[in-house]
């Protein structure tokens, strides 16, 4: 055992210091991307968690393909300004626009607020084409 040096002099201390700095550097570099992605609230970071339909839908509220074609009956007639949403004033035209309004409970003008309350899922006081379609699809089941 004479071939092993017993004195761990400056060479061994430098080696230990170099290894410690190396491992500390690796730990810092490996943690940096995790902190960088957590701190950035860019539009791209948020977009990856949002639902995007795979087809050519441009507006999730107004581009609708219902199961039953009759589900959108009267919508275009009521939507006077063509924005894809029905306001309280436009909903009051349902008796003129929907053929089976009495069967669907839409005939009375006093029910406008009640219908808006049931159809307006996001409570913005207007009914989207999607909300209108979903409501009518549920009535058919």
N, C-alpha and C positions, 0 to 999 in steps of 0.2 A: 503494500500500500504506500510505498514511498513515491509512486509516480503521480499521485493526486496532490495538488497544492493545498495546504491547510490554511493558507492565508487568502481570504476572499477580498483582496484589496480593491483598489479603485476600478479595476476592469470589471469585476462582478457588480459593483454598485452602478456603473454606467449601463451595463446590460439590463439590470433590473429597472433602472429609470427609463431606459429606452422602451422596454416592453410595456411598462406602465403607461407611458405617453401614447404608445401605439394603440393599446386597448381602449384607453380613454378617448382617443380620436375616433376609433371605429364606433364606439358607443354613441358619441355625439353625432357623427355623420348618419348613422342608422336611424336616429330619432328625429332628425331635422325634417325629412319629408312628411312625417306624421303630424308634426306641429304645423307645418306650412299648409297642409291641406285642411286642417281643422280651423285655422284662423281666417282663411279666405272664404268670403261669402260671395263669390262672383256668380254671375248669371249662369255660367257653364256648370259650376258645381251644383247649383240648385236644379238645373234642367235635367240632370241625370236621374233624379228621383221623381220627376213628374211623369204622368201617364201621357204617352203620345201614341195615338192610333196608328197602325201600320199602313192604312190606306190613305188616300189623298184628301183627307178631311182637313179643311182649313179652319173651321170654327166649330168647336166641340158642341156648342149650344144650338147652332142653327143648321149644321149639315147633318141631317137625320135620314136614315133609311129604316122605316118601321117594318115590323113583321107583317102587319095588316095594312094595306094601302088606305083603308078607311080611317086609320088612326090620326091622320093629318087632315081629315076632311074639315073644311071650313077655316083652317088656319090661314091660308093665303088670302081668303076673302076678308077675314077679320083684320089681318095685318095691313092696315092702310098705308103706312109709310114704308113698308117693305124692309124693315130692319131685322126681321127674324124674331121679334119679340112682340108680345101682346101686352098692352097697357090696360089699365082699368077701363078707359074710354073704348078701346078696341074690343075688349071682352064683352062689352055691352051690345055689340053687333052680332053676337053668336046666334040669336034667334033667326036673323035673316040669312046667316051663312051656313048653318048646320042643318042638314035635312032632318035628322032624327033627334033634334034638340030636346024634345020632351022626353024621349026614351032615355037620353043620357043625362037628364036632370039639368039641362042648360037653358031651358026656355025662359025662365023668369028673370027680369032685369034686376030684381031685388037680390038675386043670388050672386051678383058679380063679386062682391067682397068675399063671400064664402068660398066661391070657386077659386079666386085668386089666392086665398089663404091655403087651400088644399094643393094647388098646383105650384105655387111659387116656393120652390125648395130652398133657394138661397136668400129669400126675403128681400129682394130688391124692387118689389112692387111691379114686376113685369114677369111674364111667363115666356120662357124660351120655347123654341120649337121642340127641343128634346123633352122638356118637362111636359108639354102638351101631349107629345107622342106617348111618353111613359104612362101618363094618367089614362089615356084612352086604351092603351094596351092592357092595363090592369083591369079596366072595365070589361074587356072582351073575355077575360079568363074566368 
